[in-house]
Amino acid sequence: MSNLGMQIVYALANANPDIVCERVFLPDSSSQPQPRSVESSRPLCDFSVLLCAVSFEQDFVNLIRLLDSGGIDVFSEERGKGDRVDQDSPLVMAGGVATFINPEPLAPYVDAFLLGEAELILPDLLRRLQHYHAHGFPSRQSLLLEMAQEVEGCYVPEFYTVTYEGQRLVSVDTTADVPFPVRKATLGSVHIAGSSELLTAETEFSDLYLAELGRGCSRGCRFCAAGFVYRPPRLWPAEAIIRALAEKPEYIKRVGLLGMEMARVDDLAKVAENLLATQCQLSFSSLRADAISAELLELLKSSGLKTAAIAPDGGSERLRRVINKNISEEDVLQAAEALVEAGVTNLKLYFMIGLPTETDEDLLELVDLTFKVREKIAVVGRKRGRLSSITISLNSFVPKAWTPFQYCAFAGVKELKGKIKFLRKQFAGQANIKLNVDKPDNAFFQAVLARGDRRVGEMLYALSVSGQNWRQLFRQNGVEPAEYVRKRDKDEMFPWDIVDHGMKRNYLWAEYQRALKEKKTEACDTQSCKRCGVCADTTRVLLSI
């Protein structure tokens, strides 16, 4: 409910006095089996248009469950049998970053994907729907065809057919005059940064006002889908962020800044000054180890923040070259010391395991780095009479579409469990160090979804209603999970090729080769760099609002 992207869509729709937009969530218990809207407790089938915000692959199945439990025909072809757009056969549209990384697993269920940033797509779409609501809707297929042809970033799966040879996708063909691939809509700049549109006691972040520092990231970490699909990186100027903070209700004193890992140090300093002046406290998910300023540390002290996170991601210097993280061991140690001096008593370190080329030596260096951090912050702790603890978060690497690592294989459940066992042994009995790990089986499923196609998608409904083991279910229906997590060839066709991010495919392959050679790539410079192709595309127009 606190998701900033969903709130922006909610505000855009409700800004029109002739449109009623309400929020519906999948119930989290059997006590409310039918999903109802938060605002008026209306059932899902009361609405003519469903805008679905999907940020994570794990929510693919949840979206299907939401439709099914709400009495909506789950498969788009079933809804398409009726010629009208109404409450009995609503239009189901999906957006959110997970859909414009790879929409294909949801293609059997969604009438239209809105690929890109809602500020650009939604106003035009809503104007069309409002016009037809007043003057009468054309046939469902005619409306979808018009949207596919005329609405920027609109992808309607029914006008595209896919062909497989064995387990592999070999072609995508259009059945109407629609674009292929579909260009994602990208926002240029903003006068005011995106921020919380509503706050309620019923959410996880009930007293936290969120504001974004920009979209995309210039750093070019090779594992990070957001760093590539949100290109070109756009960092909102400090003035736009401060304008957003001025919209904050006066009684709210906690502010969450989204994107601190990619923010410019000088802009962060200006925002920190503003928060200090307005006596606000800061909250954030993680901090770039080389982006800590005196102003930021002063804000952390005044905020009384007790928990903070640093994300080295790669456990060794070598692995950080492979993933292009470009922070050193010394950066991590200095950041840890500075945060603890600012009052942090629980320091979190985020690492990935199962990265390409990873060895036991890399894992041992991860352990050694953690011990060095503990030693560094212990000096501060002894001076103040209280030692800080370290929580290590181990996350299994999942190769994502539209990254240089889209070509590499998932490490494998057995291998990841072995790495976790190895690290548990190294940290066993160590004072002030706690180890949290994800489940490799869950990472395996995410890896299948992340690089999945429509055949994977067709399995998701059966999975949502059967409760069966997903691997067993897939194999019973001739869908082999291993096919989706294997190493990929340079020129093979991918399901996500349906989306046009403006990026040269050869660039991603070249970055993958640089990773294998442990070569650094400089951060994006949108004024002069044309390497990936996004900024070299002179036909792509970035609009500002």
N, C-alpha and C positions, 0 to 999 in steps of 0.2 A: 504493500500500500504506500510505502514511502519512496518507491522507485521514481527517480526524477524524470526519466523518459515518459513513463506513463502519466505522470502529473502534468507534463507539458502538453501531451495530447489531450488530456482531460480539460485543461484550461483553454486550449485552442478551440475545441468543439463548443464548450459552454460559453465562450465569448460571443457566440451568435445567439441572439435572443430567441430565434425560431428553432433552435436545436436543444434537445435535452440529452445530455450524456451522463450516464451513471456508471458506477464501478461494480463489477461482479468478480468474485474470486471463488476458486474451488474450495468448498468447505473442507475443513481439516478434521472433521469428526462425523460419525454416523448420526449424530443428534440432529444435524440439518442436512438430510440427504440431497435436497434440491438446492442448487445455487440460486441465490436471490441478490438483488442489487442492494448496495449499502445504503443508498439514499432513500429509496421508497419501498424496499423489500419486494420488488417486482421480479417474477421469474424470468429466466433468460429468454424464453420464447415470446416475451412481450415486445422484444426489440427487433426492428427491421434490419439494422446493421450492427455487426459485432466487430469491434476493433480490438485485436488481440495483441498485447505487448509481450514479446517473447525474447528474453535476454539470455537464456541458458538452454543448452541442448537437453538438460534433464527435465525441462518443462514441456518438451514435446508431448510426452505421454500425459502430463497433467492437463494440457490444452484439450486433448482428445477426451479425457475423462470429464472435463468441464462441459464440453458440448453434449456428450452422451447423457450425463446426469441432468442436464438442463432441457432434455427433450428435443434436441436439435439433431437432425440427420447428420451423422458424423462425416460421411464421405461426400465430397462436393458434387459428384455425379448424381447422387441421390437427391440432393437439393436442387440440382439442375433440371430434374424431371418436371418440376412446376415452372410455368412460364413467367410467373410474377415474382416480384421482390416484395415480400410482406413478412408478417410475424411467423407464418407457418414455414417460410422458406427464406430465412434472412441471408443477407450477404455476409460471408465470413472473410474478413481481411486481417492479415497478420503483418506486423512490423517488429522492429527491435533488432538489436545487433546480431542475434543468433540467426535471424532470417536472411540478413544480407551477407552473412558469411557463407551459409549454405542453406537455401530454403527447401531443397529437394525432399528430405524426409517428411516434410509437412505438405508436400504438393498434393497428395491424395485427399487432403482434408480442407484446404484453403482455397476459396474462390479467387482471391487476388492478394498478392504480396505487395506491400508498399516499401520498396527497397530504398533506404536512405533516411534522411533526417526529416522529421514530421513537419517542421516549420516551413519547409518548401513544398511538400507534397499535399498536406492535409487541406489547406485553404481551397485549392482548386477542386479537390475531390468533394469537399463538403458543399461547395457552390453547385456542382453538378447534381449531387444528390438532392439538395434543397430545391433546385429547379424542377427536377423530375417529380419530387414529392408534391409540388404545387400544380404541375401540368400533366402528370401522368407518366409512369415509368414505361420505357420501351420494353421489349422482351428481355428476359434475363441475359441471354447470350448477346444481344445487341448492346446492352449496357456494358457488359464485361469487355466486349470488343472495343467499344469506344474508349473505355478506360485504358485498355492495353495500348491503344494507338496514341492517345492524347494526354494521358496523365503521366507526368515525369516519374520514372522509377516504378511504374506499375507492371507487375509480372503476373499474368493469368495462366496458370499451368495447363488449362484445358486446350490452349492453342499451341501446345508444344508436345510432340511425341518423342519418346526415347526408344532407342534400339540397343539391345545387348547381344554380344556374342559370348556364350558361356556366362561367366560371372562378370564380364567387363562391359562397361558402357562404350559404345562405338560411335553413336551419332545422336544428334538432336535435330528434329525437323519441325518447322512451323506449319500449321494447318490453316493459317490466315495471314493477312498482311500485318504482322506484328514484329517488333524488333527482336533481333537475336545477335549478341547478348543484350540484356536489359540494363541500361545505364542507371547506376545508383545516383540518387539526388544528394548533392553535397552543399551544405551551407557555407557561405564565405566568412562573414564576421557578424558580430552582434553589437548593438548599442548597450544592451543590458544582458548579463549572463543568465543562463537558466538557473532557476532556484525553486525551492519548495513553494507549491501553490496552495497547499492545505496541510494543516497539522492536526492530528487527533490523538487522543490518549490511547486509542486502540492499536497503535502501531509499535513496532520495535523501537522506532526513533521518535517517540512522542514529543520530546522536548528538544529536538535537534533540527535546526534550520540548515538545509543543504544548499550549496551553491557550487556550480561547476567552474573550473579554472580554464577550461577549453575543451577541445575535442581532438583526439588523435595524440600522437606522441612522436617527437622528432628523433628519439633515441635509436630506433631501429633494432630493438631486441628481437632476435630471429624466431622466438617461440610465440610471440604476442600477436594474436589476430587483430586486436584493437589498434595496435600500432601500425598496421598495414591497411585495414579496411576503412579507417578514418582519415586516410591521407587525402589531401595534404594536411599535415598537422596544423591546427589552428589554436593558438593560445590567446585567450581573450585578454585584452589589456586590463591592467589593474583598475582603471576607471570603470570599465563595464562590470567588473566583479563587485566593486564598491557600490555601484548603483543597485545591484541585486541585493547586497547586504542592507541597503537602506530600506528595502521593501519588507524586511524582517519585522514581525510583530515585536513591539517593545518589550513585552514580558519574556520573550525567548532570549536566553543568554548563552546558549550553546550553539556553535556553528560548525558544521561539517563541510570541509572543502574537498571536492572530488577532483582528483587528478594532480595531487601534490607531487607525485613521482615525476611528472613531466613539466611542471611549472618552472618559469624562469625565476632565478634567485631574487632579482631586483623587484619583480612583481609580487612575489611572495612577501618580501619585506614590506612593501607598501600596504598590502592587505593585512599583514600582521599589525602594522602601526594602527590601521583603522580599527581592528578588533580590540586592540589595547585601549584605544581612546574611548571606545564605546563599552568598555568593561565586559567584553564577551569572552567566552571560553572556547577553545579550539578542540575539535575532534577530527581524526583522519584515520584512514585504514593503514597506510604505510607511507614511508618517507624515503625519498632518494638520499642515499648515504652521502652524496657529494653536493647536496643542495640545502645545507643548513646555515642560516645566517644568524647574526646576533639578535636581530629583531624577532626572528622566529623562536629562538631559544627563550627570549624574554616573555613572549606570548605563552609558550609552553609552561614556563614557571608560574605565570599569573593564572593560567588555566587549571593548575593543580592536576595536570594530566599524569596519571600513574602508570598507564600502559601505552607503549608505542612500538611500532614495528619497522624493521628494516628488511629489505628483500634483496639479499645477494643473489638469490635464485640458483646460480651455479655454486657448487661447494668448493671449487678450486679456482685458482687464477686461470688455469688452462681452460676450464669449462666456461668461465665467464668470457674468455675470448671466443670460444665456439659459439656462444649464444649472443655475442656482441653486447654484453651487459656493460662493459667498460667502466666498472668501478673496481678499485683495488682493495686488497686486504687492509691497507692503511686507511682508506676511506671508511671502511666498515668499522674499524677500531676507533677512529676519531669520532664518528657519528654516535657509536654506542656510548663512548665516554661523555660526549656532550649532552646526550639525552638523559643519562643518569644524573649528571650534574644539574640538569634542569628539573629534577625531581621524579623521574620515571623509576618505578620500583619493579616493574615487570617488563622486560625487554623481549620482544618477539623477533625471531629470525626465520624468514621464509626461505626454504630451499626446495628445489625440484630434484627428483631422482628419476633415473631412466632417460636422461638426456642423451642425444646422439654422441657416440664415442666415449661415454662414461666408463670409467674403470674403478677398481677397488682403490687405486691410489687417489683418485678424485674424492672418493668417499672418506678416506682417511684425512685428506686435507680439510674436508668439511668439519670433521671432528676436531682437528687441530685449530681451525679458525674459531670454532665455538669455545674451546678452552682458552684461547687468547682473548676473546671478548670477555669471558668470565673473569680472567685475571685483570684485564683493564678496568672493568667496572667495579671490581672488588676494592681497588685502591680508593675510589670515590666513596664506596659504601662504608669502608672502615673509618673514614674521616667523619662521616655523619652518624655512625653508630648503627647502620642498618644496611645489610647486603641486599642488592637487587637480584631477582631471579631471572632466569632465561627460559623462555618457552620456544622450542624448535618446532616449526610446522613443516612437516615433510609432505610434499604433494607429488603424486605420480605425473610425469610429463605426458600430455596428450597432444599429438601432432594435429594442428588445425589447418583448415583450408585457408588459402590466401596468405600463407606465411612461407618463408624459405623451407621450413620443416614440414610442409605438406608432402614432401617427397620421401620423408624418412618413415621407418616403421615404429610402431608402438613397441615398447620394450618387452612386453609380455607379463602376464600375471605371475607366473612362477618366478621369473627373474626379479620382478619388483619385490615380491615377498622375500626373496633371498637378500636383497639390498636392505630391506627394512630390518630383517633379523640381524644382519651384520651390524647395522647402526645401533640397534637396541643393545647389542652386546657391548659396543664401545662406550655407550652412555650409562650402562647399568651401574647403579650405586653412586653416580656422580652427584655431589651436592649442588643444590640451586639450579639444576637443569631438568626440565621436563620435556618429554618428547610426545608430540601429537602427530599421528599419521592418518592419511586417508586410506580407503580400502582399494587395493589394486583392481578388484573385480568391478567396482563402480567406475574406475578410470577406464577400464576396458570397454564397458558399455558406452561411456561418453565418447571414446575414440571411434567406435562404430557409428554413433550418431553424427559426430563431427564431420566425418568423411562419407556419410551415407548417401544413398540415392532413393528413388521412389520404391524400390523393392524393400529396403529397410523400412521405409515409411509405412508400407502396407502391413508390416508385422506389428506396428505399434498399437493398432486398435485391438488385435487379438491379445496382445500383451496387457493392455489396460483392463480387459474384462476377464481374462483367464487366471491371472495370478501365477502363471506357469513360469518356470525358469526361462529366462530370455534366450539363453544360448540354445537350449533344447528346442524351444519353440521355433527359432530361426532355422535350425538345421532340419527340423521336421518339414519345413516348407521350402527347402532347397535354397535357403539364403545362408551362405557360409560367413560367419563373423570374421574369420581370419582374412578374407578377401579385402576387408575394409581397413585393416590395420597394417597391411603389408607395406613394404618399400615400394615406391612408385617410380615409373619410368619418366624420363624427361618430357616426352611428347605425347603421352597417353591423354585421352580425354577424361576430364573430371566432371562429376555432377554439378559442381559449383561454377563451371564455365558459363552457366546461364546468366551470371551476374557480371556486369562490366564495372570494375573499379578504376579503370583508366590505367591499370598497371601492366607493364610489359611482362609477359610470362618468362621471357629469357632472363629478366632481372631477378626474379625469384629463384630460378635455377642457379644463376651465377652467385647469388648470396648463399645458397646451400653449399656450393662448392667452396666458397670462401670460409664458411663455417668449418667444413671438414679440414681445411688448411689452417684453421685457427687465426684467420685474418680479420682485422678490425675494419669496420665500415664507419665512416664519419656520420655524425647526426645530420638529419635533413636540413638543408638551407634552401627554403622555398624561393629565395630571391635569385639563386644562381644554379641550383642543382636540378638536373633533368634525368637523373639516373633511372628512377623507377618508371618514369613515363607519365605519372599523374600530372606533374606541373608542366610537362612538355606538350600536353594535349590542349591545343589552342581552341578546340571546339567546345571544351568543357567550360561552362560559365558558372562561376561561384557567386551566388547572390548574398547580399548582406541584409540584415533586418535590424 
